[in-house]
């Protein structure tokens, strides 16, 4: 296997934390997104989606979605379990990972990529140049302001995101919370349960 990634970016960090907890080591190559290396022809030959992370399996299969890579590595390295110990837990973990990615992660990315010169014509990742839509910044911030209190209320009655056990869903939320700093946002002070969870999650990862 070979992993193509860019450590500072949120999606690669999700996978890096997953691998850290499991003690997985994979031959890795950094793809410098700061110089737009992911858009170059050599990387397009590896991953036409121009995204990171990308995991190339020994048989040539290309995995480009973090949730898919999670699932594959979980099957190879089941301990400690991060995708649920049974069918119910697995369904909850996958559901939460999807909810966090499509909700909070995308809201933060929208607020980040639709303003500033760094993302001109790069409002969406991938091979297609896409124009910025300034109104998407405010919509992203609006969604963030709605989602964080919802998560706080959930964590008032749940030890971890997907139930009683630390999972990939907790990794995803942790990365999302840290991603907020990229748009100069933070968890509101009144979200005490979310703040307490954040401390526990960081301590768990070590």
C-alpha positions as MATLAB code, in Angstrom:
seq = 'XXXXXXXXXXXXXXXXXXXXXXXXXXXXXXXXXXXXXXXXXXXXXXXXXXXXXXXXXXXXXXXXXXXXXXXXXXXXXXXXXXXXXXXXXXXXXXXXXXXXXXXXXXXXXXXXXXXXXXXXXXXXXXXXXXXXXXXXXXXXXXXXXXXXXXXXXXXXXXXXXXXXXXXXXXXXXXXXXXXXXXXXXXXXXXXXXXXXXXXXXXXXXX';
ca = [
       0.000    0.000    0.000;
       1.016    3.599   -0.510;
      -0.617    6.646    1.034;
      -0.607   10.071   -0.588;
      -1.444   12.827    1.859;
      -0.765   16.352    3.130;
      -0.450   16.325    6.894;
      -1.765   19.840    7.744;
      -5.083   19.441    5.893;
      -8.206   18.307    7.802;
      -9.093   15.158    5.856;
      -5.523   13.808    5.930;
      -5.422   14.576    9.641;
      -8.547   12.466   10.223;
      -6.772    9.493    8.703;
      -3.467   10.243   10.446;
      -5.139   10.167   13.876;
      -6.968    6.948   12.999;
      -3.663    5.338   12.031;
      -1.893    6.712   15.097;
      -4.381    5.162   17.501;
      -4.156    1.814   15.733;
      -0.386    1.943   15.358;
      -0.583    1.570   11.569;
       2.430    2.503    9.467;
       2.071    2.843    5.679;
       4.555    3.980    3.029;
       3.582    7.646    2.698;
       4.252   10.465    0.259;
       3.370   14.082    0.984;
       1.519   16.010   -1.732;
       2.213   19.721   -1.242;
      -1.160   21.431   -1.482;
       0.421   24.819   -0.769;
       2.061   24.664   -4.194;
      -1.020   22.990   -5.751;
       0.907   19.777   -6.363;
      -2.397   17.883   -6.163;
      -3.427   19.564   -9.431;
      -0.264   18.588  -11.298;
      -0.297   15.993  -14.045;
       1.852   13.492  -12.141;
      -0.572   13.363   -9.222;
      -3.596   13.339  -11.519;
      -2.224   10.093  -12.932;
      -2.440    8.638   -9.420;
      -5.695   10.258   -8.324;
      -7.771   12.040  -11.005;
      -9.923   13.524   -8.233;
      -6.900   15.652   -7.218;
      -7.641   15.075   -3.530;
      -5.812   13.837   -0.463;
      -5.628   11.477    1.246;
      -5.490    8.753   -1.363;
      -4.581    5.158   -0.572;
      -3.349    2.902   -3.362;
      -3.721   -0.774   -2.441;
      -1.273   -3.462   -3.477;
      -3.597   -4.581   -6.290;
      -3.830   -1.013   -7.639;
      -7.238   -0.193   -6.153;
      -7.518    3.509   -5.334;
      -9.372    4.649   -2.199;
      -9.982    8.401   -1.976;
     -12.670    8.838    0.699;
     -11.605    8.834    4.342;
     -14.612    6.816    5.477;
     -13.747    4.125    2.915;
     -10.105    4.060    4.008;
     -11.252    3.847    7.636;
     -13.363    0.814    6.784;
     -10.609   -0.920    4.859;
      -7.951   -0.395    7.538;
     -10.381   -1.390   10.295;
     -10.808   -4.755    8.596;
      -7.047   -5.244    8.392;
      -6.284   -3.859   11.849;
      -9.353   -4.470   14.038;
      -7.721   -3.467   17.336;
      -8.494   -1.163   18.908;
     -11.926   -0.996   17.257;
     -12.716    2.475   15.918;
     -15.649    1.608   13.652;
     -17.868   -0.085   16.234;
     -17.765   -3.474   17.933;
     -21.020   -4.760   16.385;
     -23.440   -3.958   13.576;
     -25.354   -1.363   15.608;
     -22.239    0.490   16.723;
     -20.793    0.397   13.218;
     -23.975    1.924   11.812;
     -23.857    4.687   14.417;
     -20.185    5.453   13.792;
     -20.612    5.626   10.012;
     -23.758    7.750   10.380;
     -21.984   10.205   12.655;
     -18.909   10.377   10.420;
     -21.162   11.209    7.471;
     -23.169   13.743    9.484;
     -20.053   15.520   10.730;
     -18.428   15.589    7.293;
     -21.472   16.753    5.341;
     -22.549   19.173    8.063;
     -19.805   20.710   10.181;
     -16.728   19.971    8.041;
     -18.347   21.246    4.851;
     -19.732   24.326    6.599;
     -16.253   25.267    7.810;
     -14.745   24.551    4.391;
     -17.414   26.682    2.748;
     -16.655   29.622    5.032;
     -12.941   29.190    4.320;
     -12.857   28.607    0.583;
     -15.414   31.209   -0.529;
     -13.375   34.201    0.562;
      -9.825   35.449    0.182;
      -7.296   35.289   -2.631;
      -5.923   31.896   -1.627;
      -8.999   30.111   -2.977;
      -9.915   32.215   -6.001;
     -11.514   29.777   -8.473;
     -10.883   26.988   -5.917;
     -14.083   27.212   -3.883;
     -14.392   23.430   -4.096;
     -11.577   20.880   -4.018;
     -10.986   18.673   -7.032;
      -9.943   19.020  -10.679;
     -12.591   21.592  -11.642;
     -11.981   25.307  -11.109;
     -15.010   26.667   -9.250;
     -15.735   30.344   -8.515;
     -16.161   31.678   -5.010;
     -19.656   32.590   -3.822;
     -19.303   35.131   -0.989;
     -22.795   34.374    0.333;
     -21.592   30.842    1.116;
     -19.350   32.266    3.827;
     -22.294   33.563    5.827;
     -24.253   30.394    5.206;
     -21.321   28.336    6.489;
     -21.085   30.441    9.634;
     -24.845   30.148   10.132;
     -24.659   26.355    9.946;
     -21.708   26.233   12.338;
     -23.641   28.323   14.834;
     -26.512   25.839   14.648;
     -24.511   22.612   14.675;
     -22.196   23.289   17.638;
     -24.998   23.720   20.217;
     -26.667   20.590   18.815;
     -23.461   18.641   19.392;
     -23.174   20.103   22.874;
     -26.678   18.880   23.726;
     -25.861   15.431   22.330;
     -22.652   15.161   24.349;
     -24.526   16.130   27.506;
     -25.999   12.642   27.445;
     -23.342   10.629   25.589;
     -19.760    9.933   26.679;
     -18.522    9.821   23.100;
     -19.999   10.913   19.805;
     -21.336    7.508   18.714;
     -22.058    6.073   22.173;
     -20.057    4.601   25.015;
     -16.815    4.014   23.134;
     -14.292    6.321   21.472;
     -14.537    5.894   17.693;
     -13.699    7.351   14.312;
     -16.622    9.736   14.848;
     -14.735   11.303   17.758;
     -11.666   11.680   15.550;
     -13.783   13.453   12.939;
     -15.316   15.846   15.447;
     -11.922   16.607   16.984;
     -10.526   17.509   13.576;
     -13.587   19.659   12.849;
     -13.173   21.581   16.108;
      -9.517   22.269   15.330;
     -10.486   23.221   11.755;
     -12.591   26.068   13.193;
      -9.372   27.966   13.929;
      -8.744   28.224   10.175;
     -11.730   30.606    9.970;
     -11.019   32.248   13.343;
     -13.963   30.550   15.043;
     -14.142   28.493   18.250;
     -16.561   26.484   20.343;
     -18.835   28.935   22.221;
     -18.190   29.197   25.964;
     -21.710   28.035   26.748;
     -21.067   24.686   25.008;
     -19.516   23.207   28.150;
     -20.278   19.584   27.311;
     -18.585   19.915   23.934;
     -15.587   21.573   25.577;
     -15.331   18.783   28.169;
     -15.557   16.176   25.412;
     -12.785   17.958   23.501;
     -10.424   17.660   26.470;
     -11.257   13.962   26.885;
     -10.764   13.276   23.186;
      -7.372   14.949   23.103;
      -6.302   13.023   26.199;
      -7.488    9.754   24.626;
      -5.408   10.321   21.504;
      -2.398   11.354   23.579;
];
